[in-house]
Amino acid sequence: MTSMSVSLSDQLRGFIKSRVECGDYHNESEYIRDLVRKDREKLSEEQQLLNLLRQSEQSGVSKNTIPELMSSVKERLKQDGRL
């Protein structure tokens, strides 16, 4: 694993130290790695959402009525066990 030097304000450094001291992380590096992983996951989720929005936009306007759409959604939720 390679290392990286990062400049932080005293306030940010203190915050990171407090996260380590309260036992949430073993050390400062672990905290920073966790932040980077979470950021990467967030970006991936945002990209997936943008792709779904593009697909939806490209699919055009539905010919179904709102009650038909709602019925379809409820049926899918029941099949997935979420309703």
TANORUR-V368799 format. One record per helix or strand. SS is the DSSP state (A for helix, B for strand). FROM is the first residue (numbers start at 1). TO is the last residue. If there is no record, write none. Layout:
BEGIN
ss:from:to
SS:FROM:TO
SS:FROM:TO
END
This chain:
BEGIN
ss:from:to
A:10:21
A:28:59
A:66:79
END
